[in-house]
């Protein structure tokens, strides 16, 4: 089946070659610019430099690394119809794709835990989730190193990228999925279920949740409402990530269950696999823009500065 997918990739019609190449290239460019815009927004607005936004920065950095290190190889592969790089680059791409995906999911799990303590257990939130504590949590979820054997990584023509072959070692693959995928997802689900139950009870009783439930202070109530809004925004990020990665998880499990030969599904399924993988690194800036007016204002401010700079540069060139 792999050889058939290689043949299909190499013999695509010209229109399909350009369609796939342009689609992935545009996704690549939007991912880079969108996440850079997010970093610029946080840098220019001191009010965005909160503990939750530290995790947002970590996600943006992970997405930028994915879009600059991994995506271009796939774009080149779709354009040329074959893998034009050596085995070292193939191993590098496979490792980085898995590593950055793991980092993003681990960061979201850390976000979920921080939301749990902030909303449900405020007394214990202040200590471990100060700035240094948040950075330590990010370091912990980014640090673990994955070890892949040489024969467990290969180019997968249907997906137009090099990836870890889950069917190469079922036991090791199952442990990886359990440790770096299933466990963070369970943590995320449990934390957000508890958080939204607390918020729902608070709304029903018309009283603040967490530590604010015993006081009657308008300022603290305002903070309480803002934390609920922040939680909903971050949940939207998790939902977007899950919508992209759930089909990926299903396809990987199908291939792992089938064993050798790999790539048992039609080529469009694997093209969608690759597109969703990279799309997950593209959508977060759009989610921030749709759910947070402060990000919208900063995005507009950055665009306006860029536009003004270009106008001044053109005027200076004309005057010269």
C-alpha positions in Angstrom: 0.0 0.0 0.0 2.9 2.4 0.7 4.3 1.9 -2.8 0.9 2.6 -4.2 0.6 5.8 -2.3 4.1 6.8 -3.4 3.1 6.2 -7.0 -0.1 8.2 -6.5 1.8 11.1 -5.0 4.4 11.0 -7.9 1.8 10.8 -10.6 -0.8 13.4 -9.5 -2.3 15.8 -12.0 -0.7 19.2 -12.1 -3.9 20.9 -10.8 -3.8 18.6 -7.7 -0.1 19.2 -7.2 -0.6 22.9 -7.1 -3.8 22.7 -5.0 -2.1 20.6 -2.3 1.1 22.6 -2.3 -0.6 26.0 -2.1 -3.0 24.8 0.6 -0.2 23.6 2.8 2.1 26.5 2.0 -0.6 29.0 2.9 -1.3 27.1 6.2 2.5 27.3 6.8 2.7 31.0 6.3 -0.5 31.8 8.3 0.8 29.6 11.2 4.0 31.6 11.4 2.5 35.0 11.0 -0.5 34.3 13.3 1.6 33.0 16.2 4.2 35.8 15.7 1.4 38.2 15.9 0.3 36.6 19.2 3.8 37.0 20.7 3.8 40.7 19.5 0.4 41.3 21.1 1.6 39.9 24.5 4.9 41.9 24.3 3.2 45.2 23.6 0.3 44.9 26.1 1.5 44.5 29.7 -2.1 43.5 30.7 -1.7 40.4 28.6 1.3 39.3 30.6 -0.7 37.2 33.1 -0.1 33.7 34.2 -2.6 32.2 31.7 -0.9 34.2 28.9 2.5 32.6 29.8 0.9 29.3 28.8 -0.5 31.0 25.7 3.1 32.1 24.8 4.3 28.5 25.3 1.7 27.3 22.8 2.6 30.0 20.3 6.3 29.1 20.5 5.5 25.4 20.0 3.3 26.3 17.0 6.0 28.6 15.5 8.6 25.8 15.9 6.2 23.3 14.2 5.5 25.7 11.3 9.2 26.7 10.7 10.9 23.4 11.3 8.4 20.8 10.2 5.9 22.2 7.7 8.3 23.4 4.9 9.6 19.8 4.4 6.0 18.7 3.7 5.4 21.6 1.4 8.5 20.7 -0.6 7.5 17.1 -0.7 4.0 17.9 -2.1 5.5 20.1 -4.7 8.2 17.7 -5.9 6.2 14.5 -5.5 9.0 12.8 -3.7 11.2 13.1 -0.6 14.2 15.2 -1.8 16.0 15.3 1.6 18.3 12.7 3.3 17.5 10.3 6.1 18.8 12.6 8.8 16.3 15.3 7.8 13.6 12.6 7.7 14.4 11.5 11.3 14.6 15.1 12.4 11.1 15.9 11.0 9.5 12.9 12.6 11.0 13.6 16.0 10.1 17.3 16.0 6.5 16.7 14.8 5.9 14.3 17.7 7.8 16.4 20.2 6.0 19.7 19.4 2.6 17.9 19.4 3.5 16.4 22.8 4.6 19.8 24.1 1.4 21.5 23.0 -0.8 18.8 24.6 1.3 18.9 27.8 1.0 22.7 28.0 -2.8 22.4 27.6 -2.8 19.9 30.5 -0.8 22.4 32.6 -3.3 25.1 31.7 -6.2 22.8 32.8 -4.5 22.2 36.1 -3.9 25.9 36.6 -7.6 26.6 35.8 -8.7 24.0 38.4 -6.7 25.6 41.2 -7.6 29.2 40.1 -11.3 28.5 40.0 -11.9 25.7 42.5 -9.0 25.9 44.9 -7.8 29.5 44.9 -5.8 29.2 48.2 -3.4 26.7 46.6 -3.3 28.5 43.2 -1.2 31.5 44.3 1.9 29.6 45.3 2.6 27.0 42.5 1.2 29.2 39.7 3.2 32.3 40.1 5.4 33.3 37.1 8.3 31.1 38.2 5.9 28.2 38.9 4.2 28.5 35.6 7.6 28.5 33.8 8.6 25.4 35.8 5.4 23.6 34.7 6.1 24.5 31.1 9.7 23.2 31.4 8.4 19.9 32.9 6.0 19.2 30.1 8.5 20.2 27.4 11.5 18.3 28.8 10.9 14.5 28.4 12.9 13.1 25.5 11.5 10.5 23.2 13.8 7.7 21.9 13.0 6.2 18.5 14.9 3.4 16.8 16.2 3.9 13.3 13.7 1.4 11.8 10.8 3.0 13.7 10.8 6.2 11.6 10.1 6.4 7.9 8.7 8.6 5.2 4.9 8.1 4.8 4.0 9.2 1.3 0.3 9.4 2.0 0.9 12.0 4.7 3.8 13.6 2.8 6.0 13.6 5.9 8.3 11.5 8.0 6.7 10.1 11.1 7.1 7.6 13.8 5.6 4.2 12.7 3.4 3.2 15.6 3.0 -0.4 14.2 6.8 -0.9 14.4 6.7 -1.6 18.2 3.1 -2.0 19.6 4.2 -2.1 23.2 6.4 0.9 23.0 3.8 2.8 20.9 1.1 2.0 23.4 3.2 3.3 26.3 3.9 6.5 24.4 0.3 7.1 23.6 -0.7 6.4 27.2 2.0 8.7 28.7 2.0 11.6 26.3 -1.6 11.5 24.9 -4.1 9.6 27.0 -2.8 10.9 30.4 -2.9 14.6 29.5 -6.3 14.2 27.9 -7.7 12.6 31.1 -6.2 15.4 33.2 -7.7 18.0 30.9 -11.1 16.4 31.0 -11.2 15.9 34.7 -10.0 19.5 35.5 -12.4 21.2 33.1 -15.4 19.1 34.2 -14.7 20.1 37.9 -14.2 23.7 36.9 -17.4 24.1 34.9 -19.4 22.3 37.6 -18.1 24.9 40.0 -18.9 27.7 37.6 -22.4 26.3 37.0 -23.1 26.0 40.7 -21.9 29.6 41.1 -24.2 30.8 38.4 -27.2 29.0 39.8 -26.7 30.4 43.3 -25.7 33.8 41.9 -22.6 33.8 44.1 -18.9 33.8 43.3 -17.1 30.5 43.2 -13.9 29.5 45.0 -12.3 31.7 47.5 -14.8 34.5 46.7 -17.8 32.6 47.9 -17.4 33.9 51.4 -17.1 37.6 50.6 -19.2 40.4 49.1 -16.7 42.5 47.3 -17.6 43.9 43.8 -13.9 44.0 42.8 -13.4 40.4 43.7 -16.6 39.5 41.9 -15.3 41.2 38.8 -12.1 39.2 39.1 -14.2 36.0 39.5 -16.2 36.7 36.3 -13.0 37.5 34.4 -11.4 34.2 35.5 -14.5 32.3 34.2 -14.1 34.1 30.8 -10.4 33.2 30.7 -11.3 29.6 31.4 -13.8 29.5 28.5 -11.3 31.0 26.1 -8.7 28.4 27.0 -11.3 25.6 26.7 -11.9 26.9 23.2 -8.2 26.4 22.4 -8.4 22.8 23.8 -11.5 22.1 21.7 -9.8 23.3 18.6 -6.8 21.2 19.3 -8.9 18.1 19.9 -10.9 18.6 16.7 -7.6 18.6 14.8 -5.9 15.7 16.6 -8.8 13.3 17.2 -8.9 12.2 13.5 -5.1 11.9 13.6 -5.3 9.7 16.7 -8.0 7.5 15.0 -5.9 7.1 11.8 -2.8 6.3 13.8 -4.7 3.6 15.8 -6.1 2.1 12.6 -2.6 1.8 11.1 -1.2 0.5 14.4 -4.0 -2.1 14.6 -3.4 -3.2 11.0 0.3 -3.6 11.5 2.4 -4.1 8.4 2.0 -3.0 5.7 1.4 0.6 6.8 -1.0 3.1 5.3 -4.1 1.1 4.8 -6.5 4.0 4.2 -7.1 5.9 1.0 -4.7 8.8 0.2 -7.2 11.6 0.8 -7.5 10.4 4.4 -3.8 10.7 4.9 -3.7 14.1 3.2 -6.4 15.3 5.6 -4.2 13.8 8.4 -1.3 16.0 7.4 -3.4 19.1 6.9 -5.1 18.7 10.3 -1.8 18.2 12.0 -0.5 21.5 10.7 -3.8 23.3 11.1 -3.6 22.7 14.8 -0.6 25.0 14.8 -2.6 27.7 12.9 -5.9 28.1 14.6 -5.0 29.5 18.0 -4.5 33.1 16.9 -8.0 33.0 15.3 -9.4 31.6 18.6 -7.8 34.4 20.6 -9.1 37.0 18.2 -12.6 35.6 18.3 -12.8 35.3 22.1 -10.7 38.0 23.6 -11.2 41.7 22.7 -7.8 42.6 24.1 -6.1 40.4 21.6 -8.3 41.9 18.8 -7.1 45.4 19.8 -3.5 44.4 19.9 -3.7 42.5 16.6 -5.2 45.7 15.0 -2.5 47.8 16.6 0.3 45.6 15.3 -1.2 45.7 11.8 -1.6 49.4 12.0 2.1 49.8 13.0 3.2 47.6 10.1 1.0 49.6 7.7 2.2 52.9 9.0 5.8 51.8 8.7 5.4 50.7 5.1 3.7 54.0 4.3 6.5 56.0 5.8 9.1 53.9 4.0 7.3 54.4 0.6 7.1 58.2 1.2 10.8 58.4 2.0 11.6 56.5 -1.1 9.4 58.7 -3.2 11.0 61.8 -1.7 14.4 60.5 -2.4 
